[in-house]
Amino acid sequence: MNQILKNTVVAMTLCATLFAPSSFAASSTQQNPTSVQMGADLVIARPVQLAATLVGVVFFVASLPFTVMGDNVDQAAKALVADPARATFARCLGCTH
């Protein structure tokens, strides 16, 4: 079972690196994405962005003692958690900005 999970992750990563650039090559101001762009966003980009959000949460919590001492908690929270979460959950499906 563990080998199947590893193979799945490798396959998803390969698909993301091969297909994502072409699906997002359209103009960044496009507001009427095609069904292919929506599908690529749903299957490839959103899971990657969700993972980035979760990793950002882990990094934010790990860096919290240092950001408190440096008085930049808001900046770290925005960069590590809020921006990836906004890209994952708040933008329209298939939109590139």
C-alpha positions in Angstrom: 0.0 0.0 0.0 2.8 2.4 0.8 4.4 1.8 -2.6 1.1 2.6 -4.3 0.9 5.9 -2.4 4.5 6.8 -3.4 3.8 6.0 -7.1 0.7 8.1 -7.0 2.5 11.1 -5.6 5.3 10.7 -8.2 2.7 10.4 -11.0 0.8 13.5 -9.8 4.0 15.5 -9.5 5.0 14.5 -13.0 1.6 15.5 -14.4 1.8 18.8 -12.6 5.2 19.6 -14.0 4.2 18.6 -17.6 0.7 20.0 -17.9 0.5 22.9 -15.5 2.7 25.4 -17.5 0.7 24.9 -20.7 -2.7 25.2 -19.0 -1.7 28.4 -17.3 0.1 29.9 -20.3 -2.9 32.1 -21.1 -3.1 35.7 -20.2 -3.2 36.4 -16.5 -6.2 38.6 -17.0 -8.4 35.9 -18.5 -11.7 35.7 -16.7 -13.4 33.1 -19.0 -11.3 30.0 -18.6 -11.8 27.0 -20.9 -12.9 23.7 -19.6 -9.4 22.3 -20.0 -8.0 25.1 -17.8 -10.7 24.5 -15.2 -10.0 20.8 -15.2 -6.3 21.4 -14.9 -6.9 23.8 -12.1 -9.1 21.4 -10.2 -7.0 18.3 -10.6 -3.5 19.8 -10.5 -3.2 23.3 -9.2 -5.7 23.2 -6.3 -4.2 20.1 -4.7 -0.7 21.6 -5.1 -1.8 24.9 -3.6 -3.6 23.1 -0.8 -0.4 21.3 0.0 1.5 24.6 -0.1 -1.0 26.0 2.3 -0.6 23.1 4.8 3.2 23.3 4.5 3.0 27.0 5.1 1.0 26.5 8.2 3.7 24.1 9.5 6.4 26.5 8.7 4.5 29.4 10.2 4.0 27.5 13.5 7.7 26.5 13.5 8.9 30.0 12.9 6.4 31.6 15.3 8.9 32.1 18.2 11.3 33.9 15.9 8.6 36.0 14.2 7.3 37.1 17.6 10.7 38.2 18.6 11.2 40.0 15.3 7.7 41.5 15.5 6.7 40.4 12.0 4.0 37.8 12.8 1.5 39.4 10.4 4.0 39.5 7.6 4.9 35.8 8.1 1.2 34.8 8.4 0.3 36.6 5.2 3.2 35.1 3.2 3.1 31.5 4.6 -0.6 31.0 5.2 -3.0 33.7 3.9 -1.6 34.1 0.3 -1.5 30.3 -0.5 -4.9 29.9 1.1 -6.4 32.7 -0.9 -5.0 31.2 -4.1 -6.4 27.8 -3.2 -9.9 28.8 -2.0 -10.8 32.4 -3.1 -10.0 32.5 -6.8 -12.4 31.3 -9.5 -11.8 27.9 -10.9 -9.5 28.1 -13.9 -8.6 31.8 -13.3 -4.9 32.4 -13.4 -4.6 35.4 -11.1 
